[in-house]
């Protein structure tokens, strides 16, 4: 039932969706990577996924359904168990008499269709849909999680063993038994499962005087998730300590560990931090998906001159490329995307990280371990003896690491690293503060990328136009006329447009995303170290002087890049202001 490549090619060419050269290129890449032509066409952004699916449905004579706005009856949804739905990308969405309509990605999956037919005793009518539709429907299974969690607390919390009040923490044996209680195991497993389905990056478990507060960080925003009974606190802490191989009877000192969780649908590395607080021990768990692939620079949100400047810096075989921004601004993700571009059989890439967040094939990744003396500085010193072409240092924190990075670039290596500064220009005085000579900075630094992450608006959003008072307020933070000129130059708006005629968007809350946002995208400023910038560095110019010079040479600031993405409808002006100004 799959569409033949030549048949698909004929329809795509007739529709003018792509050129013959693009299709042939996609077909060759598909054969090389053992993928379908359709997958490559979507990955390379030649043709949108939905158009490919609709065209395939037309050719095969199978109806196409868009379920992104459908609220499916839970009784019908549950006709296909959640594990089957997730594993095979198939969902039940409509029942008429003895007919059950199912939406799926692969109509050739006859074994799954036959299985559902046997378990439901209904006639199965396959329909083609997009991956986005499947994901949207799968989220509706999440609603059953709340009920499931409530049942655990209601039915089994009474069976949770706990220690007498006078013995606040208990001994090691008691804690070991608590960690193995079935209700505690269920509570922790449900917390993790719910967090993963909600696209959570961090789980906060915080003990208070009378209860335990659980909060999830989703798209950079910390939100209350649920409240647990106080009697479950000791068991949850003990369970997570057992999973992380930490000391059960240590309650006075902070502890750090990690463990892995996996199922048919996901595989995560969980980084654990436990900190003693007044009412017990607070736990923060960072969820790191191991199956994630490095995104392209375009997917990260880089475009136009910014993209060109960064790609030019990556083509240079030696020097330093810095990524700057506060914690949680996506610096590591950007570095991984750069390494993915540089990763080839002829290049030896070595890293020293804290921690290793994502595993990458063909890249030698080393974990910092301060307890045994493996620091960024000592690790970098060892990496230089490993014959690397490219070195990635997770963070430049001190003079020793900065000096080694500079020496590595001087001896013929390309060095990628991060700094905690608020702007690209602010990195240069920071390096001088680390006692690096200005002439060395000027001769080794190729480019600086500064970034923040803003939340993306959902597809349903509210259009509006700026009023004069709002334009005046925005003008306090940027050159309003220059920003408008940039929007025109980038062809985001018409040449005749004024601020009051450009449509912007606000979030529109919906059932799945109460705040109207879903996912995140980067806003950037890319500062290439040109000859004039080098002269300013050597003369120890201030960060403001360096930034002004870079702007005169065409640098787009983060604020301006944020406005570009707001004008494109990717995010809102309020979100840009929140991450840069607040």
Secondary structure, DSSP 4 states (H G I P E B T S, - for coil): -PPPHHHHHHHHHHTTSS-HHHHHHHHHHHHHHT--HHHHHHHTTSS-HHHHHHHHHHHHT--B---TT----HHHHTTS-HHHHHHHTEEEEEEETTEEEEEES-TT-HHHHHHHHHHHTSEEEEEE--HHHHHHHHGGGHHHHHHHHHHIIIIIGGG-----TTSSS--HHHHHHHHT-HHHHHHHHHHHHHHHHTTEEEEEEEE-SSEEEEEEEETTEEEEEEEEEGGGHHHHHHHHHHHHT--TT--SS-EEEEEEEE-SS-EEEEEEEEEEETTEEEEEEEEEETTPPPPPHHHHT--HHHHHHHHHHHH-SSEEEEEE-STTSSHHHHHHHHHHHH--TT--EEEEESS--S--TTEEEEE-BGGGTB-HHHHHHHHTTS--SEEEES---SHHHHHHHHHHHHTT-EEEEEE--SSSTHHHHHHHHTT--HHHHHHHEEEEEEEEEEEEEPSSEEEEE--HHHHHHHTTTS-HHHHHHHHHHTTSS-TT--GGGSEEEEE---SS-TTSEEEEEEEEEEEE--HHHHHHHHTT--HHHHHHHHHHTTPPPHHHHHHHHHHTTSS-HHHHHHHHT-
